[in-house]
Amino acid sequence: MPRELQPCGTPAAYMRHKRHGQDACRVCLDAMSERNRASYAADPERARELARERMRRYSARQRRREATA
């Protein structure tokens, strides 16, 4: 028996949009943003680690782009 789909406005629905290659609707974006805020607030050190990792990846992409330009 298939599982019941979660309605828009939930993180599960946001992920469903993304899996199907769709842009998430506003209520799903808001739900995912709220989930992320709560997650980061619960563990600020982890949030800082993630931010540092994103900056490292961004910097590496920028260097590759500049090298190929």
Contacts in CASP RR format, 6 or more apart in sequence:
PFRMAT RR
TARGET T0000
AUTHOR 0000-0000-0000
METHOD contacts of the structure
MODEL  1
MPRELQPCGTPAAYMRHKRHGQDACRVCLDAMSERNRASYAADPERAREL
ARERMRRYSARQRRREATA
5 13 0 8 1.000
5 16 0 8 1.000
6 12 0 8 1.000
6 13 0 8 1.000
6 16 0 8 1.000
7 13 0 8 1.000
8 25 0 8 1.000
8 27 0 8 1.000
8 28 0 8 1.000
9 25 0 8 1.000
9 27 0 8 1.000
9 28 0 8 1.000
9 30 0 8 1.000
9 31 0 8 1.000
10 28 0 8 1.000
10 31 0 8 1.000
11 28 0 8 1.000
11 31 0 8 1.000
11 32 0 8 1.000
11 35 0 8 1.000
13 24 0 8 1.000
13 28 0 8 1.000
13 31 0 8 1.000
14 24 0 8 1.000
14 28 0 8 1.000
14 29 0 8 1.000
14 31 0 8 1.000
14 32 0 8 1.000
17 23 0 8 1.000
17 24 0 8 1.000
17 25 0 8 1.000
17 28 0 8 1.000
18 24 0 8 1.000
24 32 0 8 1.000
39 47 0 8 1.000
40 46 0 8 1.000
40 47 0 8 1.000
40 50 0 8 1.000
END
